Amino acid sequence: MVKSSKPGKQRKSAANAPIHIQRKRLRARLQSDDPRLAAVRSVTIRTGDEVRVLRGDFAHGGKRHGGKRKIAAQDKKSHKVLRVESSKGRIFIEGLVVSTSDNKDEAVSVHASNVVVVKLDETDPLRMQKLTADRS
C-alpha cells in the first residue's frame, strides 16, 4: 500500500525497509515452459535460479563480452544466480565478470528488474509447493 506519492519518501522507505521486505522486492518475471507454473507471473529471485539478462551491458551478448548487438533468440544464454544482495537490490550471475586494472576478474552485479527467470531452483519443496498451489 502506497502511503505517499512523493518520490523522496518512496526512496527513503525503500532504503530504510527491513531486510525481509527488501528481499521480497527482488522479483523478476518468470518465463518457464513448465505447465505447473503457468499461473505464476513473477518470482522472488534466489541463489541457484537460472536467469537471462535482458538489459544492460551484458544483455544480448553485449559489448563487455565482445558480442554482437543483435543476436537470435535461441542463442541467448541463461546463467545461474551465484549471490543475491538484498540490501542493494542486485544479483550476481555466473559468468558476468569484468577484468580489473590488475588483470583480476571481478563479478558484476545486475539489477533484478533487468533479468528474466528462465528456470527455478527446485531444491526447496516448500517454495515449489507455494508456487504450484491452486491459485483460484
Summary of the structure (lengths in Angstrom):
residues: 136
radius of gyration: 16.8
end to end distance: 22.8
largest distance: 55.8
contacts: 317
relative contact order: 0.20
helix: 28%
strand: 29%
